[in-house]
Amino acid sequence: MKSSQNFRLAVLMLAPALICPRGVPAARAQDASDWDAQVHTQSRLIAGATNKNGAAAFLHAGIEIKLEPGWKTYWRDPGDSGAPPTFDFSGSENVKSVNVLWPAPERFPDGAGGYSIGYVDHVILPLRVVVQDTAKQTLFQVKLGYDICSNICIPVEANLKLPLRSDGAEEATIEKAEIRVPRRVALGQTSGKNASPRDANGQAAGLAILAVRRQPGDAHDRVIVDVAAPAGKTVDLFAEGPTSDWALPLPEQTATHGTVRQFAFDLDGLPPDAHAEGAILTLTAVSEDDAIEVAAHLD
């Protein structure tokens, strides 16, 4: 009888080790939702830690999307074709607000003679979640809609849920994704500690949008943008209007003067009754290792 009791005790002591192997925290399952696997793509939620933006606290989270080779999804401005992702957070509990951050995208051919803007292979969209009551449990839910494209385009819908705590283990992963989110800077400034766009030798010290000007055109006025970047860096530029119903053409590089690249685009695609005079455009400059965002006023 004593031998049987000792055997049962040994099994009970061994059970936690069988359920949770050494080096894998038991709470790990709460740091990421299950993958929502669909044709050519899968998505999930990941949880980070509590952070502060000034005096305001928020929980870090992220929407992670993986794509099969050859498939792409879209940025908040999809470019010449495609549709941006959509988010419905209304099913969440104890959530006051959610801010979606957008890592720097890239442009790629859309197969119809134009270019789209988005992501290939893999992307994490960082989220800043403000809760209503820090003493209560937070259940985070998003109804996610996103298009994926290769030779064809497929709309995808996923319903993702995840309890959020203050110590999610995916914090480092989310912080890494947030590094590629364009930093908001002023016209003529870089995203680095040195706000000056040029070094002591007059060369570009970092990525900067130096100037924005409007020129009269035949059918439409043109916007000319000067972007500075260190020599050897590949640079791209994206332009957005004051509201999402502006469908501006993708800027094209038209000239290079040393470390300054000149981009241009027509003031086309404005919604009815909209005026370019006085409008504020969002310009996003992207290089391999840097990205900035500038609010540019059109005079």
N, C-alpha and C positions, 0 to 999 in steps of 0.2 A: 504493500500500500504506500509506504514511504517512497519507494522508487518511482511509482507512478506519479506522485505529487511533484517529485523533483523534476521529472520529465516535462510535466505540464508547465512548471515554473520556467524551465529553460526555453520552452517554445515561446512563452509570453515575452521573455526578455529578448529573444531573437527577432520577434515579429517587427518591432520598429525598424530594425536594421534592414529587414527584407523589404519593407514598404518604402523606406527612405534611405537609400544607399549613402555611405559616407561621402561628404563633399557636395551633396545636393540638398539644399534647404527644403524643409517640408512645405514652407509657404510659397515655394517657387511657382506653383500652379496659379497663384493669385496675382502674379506679376505680369501675366500675359493671358489673353483669351485664347480659346481654341482657334486654329486657322479655319477660316471660311474658304474652302477649296472649291474653285469652279474651273471651267474650261480655260486653260492658258494662264490662270492667275489665282492667287490666294491672298487673303488679307486678314489682319488681326489687330487687336488693341494691345498696347504695352503700357505698363505703369512705371512712373518715376517717383521722385521724392517731392517734398514740399520745398518751394523756392519763394523768393521775394523779389518783387519789382518795386523798388523804393520801400514804402511802408506796406504795400499790398502783398498779401501772400496768395500763392496759387499752387495747385498740384500739377506736376508735369505728367503728361501722358503722350501717346503717339499712335498714329494710324500707320501700320506697316503694310506695304503692298509689295508682293513679289510677282514678277512676270516671267513667263517662259522666254527663252532666247528668241529675238526677232519681234517681240511684242512691246508696245509702248502705251503709256497713259499720259494724261494731260495736266498742265499747269492751270492756275486760276484764269489765265488768258490763253486759250488753246491755239491761237494763231489763225492761219488761213482755213483750217477745218478742225473738226472735233468739238468736244464739249468739256467744260471744266467739271471736276468732281462736285458732288452735292452732299451736304451733311444735314442730318436731322437729329438734334440732341434732345428733343422734347421728351423722350421716354426715360431720361435720366432722373435719378432721385438725389435730392440735396445738392443740385448743381445750379448756380446762379448765372454763370456765363462761361463761354468757351471761346478762346481765341486760337484760330488755326494759323500756323506759320508755314511758309512755303520755301523750302530749300531752292537754291538756284537751279533753274531748268536748263535745257539745251534745245536747240532747234534741229528738226529732222525733216526730210522730205515727206510730204503727205501722200505721195503716189498720184496726185492729180495736178502736178505742176507747181504747187505751192509748198509752203513749209508750215509745220505745226510746232508747238512749243510744249515740252513736257519732260517725261522721264522714261528711261529704258531700264530694264532688268529689275531694279529694286529702288524703293524710296520709302522714307519715313517722314511723315508730316507731323512735326511736333505740335502739341496742344498745351495750352495753358488754361487750366480748369479752375475757376473760382467757385468755391462751395458756399452754400448758404449758412451752414452751421458746422463749425469745425468739431463740435462734440458729437455729431451724428455720423452714421455710416454713409458713405457716398457710393451709389451704384451708377456707373457711367455707361451710357448706351448711345450708340450712333447707328442710324440707318444711312449707310454709305452707298452712294451711286457713283460709278465711274466708268468711263468708256476705255476699252483697250483696243488697239489697232495693230494689224500687220498688213496682210493683203486685203483683209476685210476688217470692219469695226464691229465690236460686240459690246452692248451695254451690260453692265454688271451691277447687281444689287446685293448688298451684304448687311446683315443685322448683327452687330457686334456688341457684347456686354462684358463688363469687367468691374468688380469692386475696386475702388481706389483707396489706398491708405497713404500714410505720410512717408513710407519707407520702401517704395517700390524698387525692385532690384534692377530695373532697366534704365535707371537714371543716366548712367554713363553712355548708353546707346542713344538715348534721346539728346543728351548734350552734344554728342558727336554730330548728329543730324542737324542740330541747331547752329553749329558752326557754319554750315553752308547756307543759312538763311541770310539774304542780303541785309547789311546794316544800313539804316537810314542815316544819311549824311547830307550836309549842305552842298550846294553847287560850288564846285572848285575845291572840295575837301576830299581826302582819302578816308578809308575806313580804319587806318592804322593809328598808332599813338601820335605820329607826326601828321598834323592836319594839312601841312603844305603838300601840294601835289608834285613838287619838284625838289630834288636834292641840291647839294651845294654846287654840283656841276651842271645844273639846269636840266638834268634828265628826270624822267618820271619816277617819283619815289614810291608810288603805289597806284592803285586803280582810282581814277577820279573822272567825273564828268565836269569838264572845264567850262563849257559854254553851250547855250541853246539859243538859236535865233530862227526867225521865220523869214522866208524869202517869197516874194510873189511868184506865182506860176501861171501857166496857161489855163488849165482846168481847175487846179487846186494849188493853194500855197504849199510850200515845202518847209519842213523843219530840218535844220542842220544841227547836228550834235557833235561836239568835239570831246573825245574820250582819251585820256592819258593812261598809259599802262607801261610798266617796265619793258625794255626791249626783249623780244623773243616770246612774249606772252600772247596767246591767242585770246581775242576779246570778242564778245558778242553784246548786242544791245537790244532791249525790248521796250516797247512804248505802250502805255495804257492811258486811256482817257479818264476824266473825272468820275465817270460812272461806267458800269459794266456794259451798257448798251452802245458805247463807243467801240467801233471795230476798226482801229487804226491799222494800216499796213505794217508789216514787219520792216524795221529799219535795215537798210543795206549799206555796207561799207563802200564809200565812194572814193576815198583818198587816204594816204598815209603821209604824215609829215614828221619824220623822226619817230618819236615815241607817242605821237598824237595820231589817233585814227579818227577819220571823219565819217559819220553816218548820216543818212538822209532818208526821209520818208514823206509821202504826200499827206496833207491834212484831208484825208478821204475817210469815209466810213462813219461820219458823224451822224448821230440821230437827228430826226427832223427838228427844225427850229433851234438846234444847238449852235453856238457861236464859238469859234476858236479864240477870238479876242478875249483875253483875261482868263482863259481856261488854265487849270493846273493839271499838267500831265505827270504821270509817274514813270520815270525812266530807270530801268534796271540794267546795270552793266555787270557782265559776268566774265571772269577769267578762270583758268584751271584751279587756282587756289584762293580766289577772292571773289566777292560779290557785294555790290552796293546798290542803294536805291535812293533816288533823288526826286524831290517834288520840284518840278520846273514850271514857272509861270510864263505863259505865252503873252507877250505884249502885242 
